[in-house]
Amino acid sequence: MLAINFIPKSLVVYEVFCGFGLLIVSFAIYAGRGLNEKPNKLRERCYASKKGDHMLSKWTYILVGNNDTGKTHFQKWLIWYLCKVNKFSKLNTCLVHKISHPNAPKKLRTLFTINRSFQEKWSDVDDFFNNEFKNSDICILSSHAMPDCISDIESMINHAKQRFYNVGGVFFSNKPSDVKSKIARDLDWDEVFYLENPETDEWENQIQDLALEFSDMLIRRAYLQ
């Protein structure tokens, strides 16, 4: 299985450590409150905390790359891994699917995927967000990486942040370009992801592995964010 550079092992250890730390702090807070609260009220408060669906750090990820980078196949596999919906034969644009992965927290409910690079079907980002974009817990957008596409990506980032999303740029290692590097460096990303995707005869399997690892990352993050 291919490794993705942006998920170091240290991050996994850090997430586990932080998870235990938050659990201990939460217990201490509730224990302290419980000294002055009636049992029923304390029970209701603890139940609400256990549900864990009242706070979520929402993310929009923009896949950046020109044709034949792997962006569309990557989205097909994300839909399969997270939602168990087969879209390999036909993939329409702007779909929302219910996340059904058995390891996903209940608060991680929906996945929106654009399924085409923005420039292949639309020309106005404002119109796209007003009429096509659908708010979901995870949103996947896609854009070409040409000089005249930079303003489109900037506008996508602004629209997503206006809707209280964090925005991550996702870049594939194949088909590198100065423009792609400039987009990664200069735009207002909250985080940048770099996927190792070298040219190979096993390209389809490689995209499948990357989508699996990316899906696992999304699920892990949802428990802590």
C-alpha positions, 0 to 999 in steps of 0.5 A, spaced: 500 500 500 502 506 498 504 511 503 501 518 503 506 523 505 501 528 508 499 522 514 506 521 518 506 516 523 507 521 528 500 525 526 497 518 528 500 518 535 499 525 536 491 524 535 491 518 539 494 522 545 490 528 544 484 523 544 486 520 551 487 527 553 481 530 551 477 524 554 481 525 561 479 533 561 472 532 559 471 527 565 474 532 570 470 537 568 463 533 568 465 530 575 466 537 578 460 540 575 456 534 578 458 536 585 453 541 584 448 538 579 442 534 580 443 527 578 438 527 572 441 534 569 448 531 570 446 525 566 442 529 560 449 533 560 453 527 559 448 523 554 449 529 550 456 529 550 457 522 548 452 523 542 458 527 539 454 530 533 454 537 536 460 539 533 464 538 527 470 541 523 467 541 516 472 541 510 472 542 503 478 539 499 479 542 492 483 537 487 488 541 483 490 538 477 489 538 469 486 532 465 489 525 466 491 526 473 486 522 476 481 526 480 475 523 477 477 516 479 479 518 485 472 521 487 469 515 484 473 511 489 472 515 495 464 515 494 465 507 494 469 507 500 465 512 504 458 511 502 458 504 498 455 507 492 458 504 485 459 510 481 464 507 476 460 506 470 456 513 470 458 519 475 454 525 474 456 532 477 454 535 484 452 529 488 451 528 495 451 521 498 450 518 505 456 516 509 455 509 511 462 507 513 462 502 519 468 506 522 465 513 521 462 517 527 455 519 527 456 526 526 460 525 519 453 524 515 454 526 508 459 527 502 458 532 496 463 531 490 463 535 484 465 529 479 468 534 474 473 539 474 470 546 475 472 549 468 469 543 464 462 544 466 461 551 469 464 558 468 462 562 474 464 560 481 458 565 484 453 561 480 456 554 482 456 555 489 449 559 489 445 553 484 450 547 484 454 546 491 450 542 496 452 543 503 455 537 506 460 534 512 465 533 507 465 536 500 470 535 494 471 540 489 476 539 483 479 544 478 484 544 472 491 547 474 492 552 468 494 560 469 487 562 468 484 557 473 487 561 479 482 566 480 477 560 480 480 556 485 481 563 489 473 564 489 472 557 491 476 558 497 473 564 499 466 561 498 467 555 502 470 559 507 464 564 507 460 557 509 464 556 515 469 550 511 476 549 512 479 548 505 485 543 503 488 543 497 489 536 494 495 535 489 497 529 485 505 528 484 504 526 477 504 532 471 507 537 476 508 544 473 510 551 476 503 553 476 501 547 480 506 549 485 504 556 485 497 555 487 499 550 492 504 556 495 500 562 494 493 561 495 489 561 502 489 554 504 488 551 511 492 545 509 495 542 503 496 535 501 501 532 496 499 525 494 504 520 491 501 518 484 507 517 479 506 514 472 505 507 472 502 501 469 498 500 475 495 507 475 488 504 477 490 500 483 494 506 485 488 511 485 484 506 489 490 505 494 490 513 495 483 514 495 482 508 501 488 512 505 484 519 504 478 516 506 481 513 513 484 520 514 477 523 513 474 518 518 480 519 523 479 526 523 472 527 524 473 523 531 477 529 533 475 535 530 
